[in-house]
């Protein structure tokens, strides 16, 4: 019974997705918590159902956290028909190691994954350290506009695509540790097991829905080297129930790990080999927005590298994790203490590694701006004027009753003809009070049920 | 410099309000994105607007930024009540600044403000009366 969901249940074929968050309309009860928490105003609640405006969504997962009915979920188990693989490898995000009790070592967790149905569970910390070296070397050789912006938080990247298209050229073009590792492990295992490379399936265990998008609709590559993604929250209970007393099951040997790489689970992990005074590590969406604003107006040209995480303290507080992020962070620090922070490679070895491996990827990131109010500039300007007029006529208390998160967002919806001015409850009430309209003059909004509906005539 | 069919909006800027410095430029940027102005142009306007806004925050008591947007260009008129600029030609030189030690410690006053506006605009006109205030007119064409 305690089997991991590989190959079972959902065998959704992977297809390119623009966002990795879905709302189950049947479950949605119209609670506006998601709409209020969304940092990019991408959610509307109309007709008692929440809806995501895809061009605004940056897949941060805040809505998943607050949804009480669990109607909002990440697109999970995009496990591309795992039965077609002869050998399945699990690549857990290092964040996974902080999800269990104090004495639970990474070795035991990897062993549990192997007991649960994966043919092999691979640690990612060494690959993380290798990417640290790549960051160090790339930053050293880089002569373009500064600062470089980290590319490993897909939500931050999406934010740049949606709001800061001019900064895309400053995004670091380095492969992520999971892609790097997936490529390596596929080659190694194929050789070792005498299998064709495409007979090996590689599954990433993710702390957030955004990393899922990273693979399903990979922003920089035609095709990801990862074949499927599972949310850590989905395998948590199984792993917990399968944890062996000690060591790595039948293998018994200790996994070689990197403390430098382990620190990727928390803020600042990417900047180990950079000059600390020349880099910033920024966490939390609001702070990332502030930093991107500053970069956009040219304020941070003397900074080499900005590590951005939209989750507080980095991946350790991803929305598909189970453990309280503060507790998880303390556990990660415990593991870090045991591993030590000594790098596996000297500076010279790191430079050699960078020369010998393909870390640099071609960037295919494109702007994902929401379309303008009108394709014709003159008309768009007319609409901006109307938007401003509407905004000034609104109560501007951002009550949200119209189904938009703010009066400004509502005004824009009206101009884009996605809402009607009469959806503003306070405006309608004011008109009723002043006698300008009567109750029956207010048209029913689309999707709202009227009291008469369903009654027999 | 008025035109029928243009969009106009005024923004207030307060002297010494470092915390909110940059808000006007962000709002202007959002308006330009809604209209569908090209990304490179949006960034030029954002930089020019920010520098002009900062000048008010750093030196003046208060000021206004008047945005005018037409299908061809963005026009910003930044008026402030402040000390004025004694020698405009000198102020236009890179590295020249009258910023106080405290401002420099905060990372401002590198003497790049006006040169930066010049670099990111197609027309820059400055009128200033010492002791009264400064009027900076910025134009960015699409």
Boltz contact constraints between the chains, C-beta under 6 A:
constraints:
  - contact:
      token1: [A, 165]
      token2: [B, 39]
      max_distance: 6.0
  - contact:
      token1: [A, 166]
      token2: [B, 39]
      max_distance: 6.0
  - contact:
      token1: [A, 166]
      token2: [B, 43]
      max_distance: 6.0
  - contact:
      token1: [A, 293]
      token2: [B, 26]
      max_distance: 6.0
  - contact:
      token1: [A, 297]
      token2: [B, 46]
      max_distance: 6.0
  - contact:
      token1: [A, 297]
      token2: [B, 47]
      max_distance: 6.0
  - contact:
      token1: [A, 297]
      token2: [B, 50]
      max_distance: 6.0
  - contact:
      token1: [A, 298]
      token2: [B, 47]
      max_distance: 6.0
  - contact:
      token1: [A, 372]
      token2: [B, 35]
      max_distance: 6.0
  - contact:
      token1: [A, 372]
      token2: [B, 36]
      max_distance: 6.0
  - contact:
      token1: [A, 373]
      token2: [B, 34]
      max_distance: 6.0
  - contact:
      token1: [A, 377]
      token2: [B, 71]
      max_distance: 6.0
  - contact:
      token1: [A, 378]
      token2: [B, 71]
      max_distance: 6.0
  - contact:
      token1: [A, 380]
      token2: [B, 35]
      max_distance: 6.0
  - contact:
      token1: [A, 380]
      token2: [B, 36]
      max_distance: 6.0
  - contact:
      token1: [A, 381]
      token2: [B, 7]
      max_distance: 6.0
  - contact:
      token1: [A, 381]
      token2: [B, 35]
      max_distance: 6.0
  - contact:
      token1: [A, 381]
      token2: [B, 69]
      max_distance: 6.0
  - contact:
      token1: [A, 384]
      token2: [B, 7]
      max_distance: 6.0
  - contact:
      token1: [A, 384]
      token2: [B, 35]
      max_distance: 6.0
  - contact:
      token1: [A, 385]
      token2: [B, 7]
      max_distance: 6.0
